């Protein structure tokens, strides 16, 4: 039987992982400034992620992404194995978000079994079953939020009465940002979307953001996300993911990092790692995204 640390121990591990170099906020800033990261310099710092030394051997962006994905997958599994059982379902549902674009591609092809799953398992895709007939991206994101909420209703808050308002609100913000980006890309390609953006945002705000004061800031951020990303997309559509990550992660970091609640720190960690691979590929020299 594997050892599981107490709740305070898990929180300490999550804070440590979030503080390791290179931090997401640092790589985001470099990417926005169109600069490359100096891995040797980063790894020479205190509290660096020594496994990243492997990235120096990568010769292409494909190798970079493969290595980053393998490193991230291993770490995510290690964190999962430390969690109290009451939070494991919540964690697993969140990992399906990492694979959601692959699920959407399989859905459009009409073959659910063709989904390339990296971070999640096939049985965890049942939450999206109702969406395969409609082939709707909006349905996928709403099903994700419903799965998260359902997992919380039977999870840790029943054990120690933690408030889930800020954590759930941040995941609604992330889902809203993803749908905004999807709508912008569809519009650029001249494709119709299944649900108007403002309708989607209104439904997820009223349907999933808890009616608590601690979630009010999230409601404001969701209301402004469309305008924020539209402006970023107009300037440079190739970098809209960077603006999305900055908007979502900065908001959620301010809300969740200094919380005493495990659910908040765990949610921030998941959001951090979700964006990490997407952002790092902009700043590693092998990627040459800006060259």
N, C-alpha and C positions, 0 to 999 in steps of 0.2 A: 504494500500500500504506500503510495507516494505521500510525502510530507506536504501539508498545506499550511502556509503561515496564517496567523490570525489576521483579522481585517486591517488592523493598524500596520501589520507587516506588508500586506498587499499594497496599501496606500503608499508606504515608503518606497516600495519597488517602482510603482508607477511614477512617482515624483522624480526618482532617480533616472528612469528611462527618458522622461520628458526633458530632463536637464542635460542629457549627454550631447556632446558636440559631434557633428554639426547640428544645431537646432533648426527646426523648420523655419522659424522667423528669420534666421540668418540666411538660409538658402533662398527664401522668398525674396529678400532684399537684393541679394546678388543677382537673381534671375531678372528682377525688374530693372536693374541697372545694366543688364546684359554683360555681366562679368562671370568668369569661371571661378570655381572653388579650387583652392590649393589643398588637396587632400593631405599631403605631407605636413603642411603647416597645421591643419585642423587636428590631425592625429597626434601631433606633438603636444597638444594642449592637455591640461588636466581633464579627466572625466570624458575622454573621447570614446567613440565607438570603434574599438580596435578592429572589429571584423571588416570595417570599411576599407582596410588596407588591400583587400582582395580586388576592389574596384580598379586599382591602379593597373591591373593586368588586363583589363577589358580593352578590346581593340575597336569596338563598335558600339553604337547605341543599343543594338539588340543584345549584346553581351552585358552591357550595363544594366539594362532592364531585367534580364534573366538573373543576374547576380543579386540585384537589389530585391527582387521578388523572393528569391530563395532565402536571403537573410531575414527579410520581413516575415515571411511565413513561419520560419523557425521561431522567431521571437514571439509572434502572436500565439503560437501553440504553447510556448513556455508560460506565457501570461495566463492563458486559458486554464492550464493545469494547476495554477495557484489559486484560482478564484473559488469562493464559496459556491456550493452547488446551486444555490438560489439565483446566482447571477450568470450561470453558464449559458442558459437559454438566451438571455438578453445579448450576451457576447456573440453567440453563434448567429443570431439573427442579424446583428450588425456586420458580421463578416460577409454575409451575402451581398451587402452593398458594394464590397470590393469587386465582386464578380458580376455586378448588375448589367454592365454593358454587354458582356458575353451572353448573359441570359436573354437580353433584349435581341441580340443578333439571332440566337437560336429560336426565339419566339417568332421573329419575322420570317425565318426559314420554314416554320411550321414543324420543326423537329426539336422537341424539348431535350431529347437525349444528346443532341449535338452541342449543348452548352459546354464550353471549356471552363471548368471550375478549378480555380487555383487555391482559393482561401476557404471555400465553403464545401459542403457535401451535398450530394443529390437529394437526400431526404429533407434537407433544410429548404429546398426550393418549393416545397408544398405550399408555403405561404403565398407563392405567386401563381398557383394553379389556375385561379379564376381569370388571370390576365392573358393566358395563351390563346383563348378564343378571340378576344378583342384586339390582341397585339398592340396594346396601348402602353406607351411609356409612362403616362400619367397613372395608369392602373398599377404598374410596377412600383412606383414610388409611394403611392398610397398604401399598397399592400405591405411594403416595407415598414411604413410608419405604424400600420395596424399591428404588424408582427412585433414591433418594438414595444408598443403600448401593452399588448397582451402579455408579453414576457415580463413586463414590469409589474403587472397586476398580480402575478403569482411569485414575484421575485423578492429581492432583498428588502423592499419597503415594507413587506409583511413581517419581516423579521426584526428590523430595528427602526422601522417607521421613518426612513429617510424620505425627504421630499424629492420627487423626480421632475419637478417643474422645469428647472434650468437644463437638465440633461436632455429631456424630451424636446424642449424648445430648441436646443441647439441642433438636434437631429432633424427637426422640421426645417430649420434654416438651411441645413446642408441639402436636404431633399428639394427645397424650393430653388436653391441655386442651381442644382442639377437640371431641374425642369426649365429654368430660365435659359441656361446654356443650350439645352436641347431645342427649345423654341427658336433661339437666335440662329442656330445652325440650320434648322429646317427652313426658316425664312430665307436664309442666304441661298439655299439650294432650290428655292421655289416650291417647297413641299408644304402641304397643309399639316397642321398638328391636330390631334384628336380632341384636344380640350384647350380653349383659349387660356392664355397665361394668367390673366387676372382672375378668371374663374377658379383655376387650380390653386392659386395663392390664397384666395378667399376661403376655399374649402379646407385647405390644410391648416390655416390659422384657426378657423372656428372649430375644426374637427379634432385637432391634435395638440395645439398649444394650450397647456393648462391655464385656467383662469386664476392665476395667482400673481401677486405683485412682482415676484422674482422673475417672472417670464415676460413682463411688459416690454423690456428692452428688446427681447427677441421679436416680439410682434412688430415693433417699429422697424427693426432691421429687415424683417421679411417684407414689409410694405415697401421698403426702398431698394430691395435687391434687384428688381427688374430694371429700374432706371440706372442703377450703378453698373450692372453688367452690360446694358445696352450701350452706354457711353464707352465702356472699355472695349466692347466688340467693334464699335464704330472706329475707334482709334487703331486697333490692331487685333483682328480676330484670332490670330495665331497665339496670342498671349492671354486670352480671356480666362483660361484656367488659372493663371497666376493671380489675376484680380479676384477671381472667385475664391481661391484659397486664402488670399489675404483678408478679404471681407469676412469670410466665415470663421477662419481660425482666430483672427484677432478678437472678434466678438466673443467667441466661446472661451478663449484663453482668459480673457478678462473676467468672465462669469464663473469659470469652473476651476481654474488653477489653484486658487487659494481657499477652496472649499474644504471643509472637514469631512465631507461625505465621499464614500467610496464610489458611489454611482456617478458622481460628477467627475472625479478624477479618471475613472475608467472611460467615460464618454469622451473626455478630452484626449486621452491617449489614443482611442480608436480614430477620432477625427484627424489627429496628428499623423498617424501612420497611414491613413487613407490618402492623404495629400502628399506624403513624403516622396513616394516613387514618382508621382506626377511632376513634382517640382524639381527633384534632384536631376532628372534627365536634362533639364535646361542648363545646369551649371557645371556638370562634369565635362572636362575637356574632350572626352571621347565623343560626346554627343554632337558637338559642333552645330548646335541648333541655330546659332546666330552668325555662323560663318558661311 
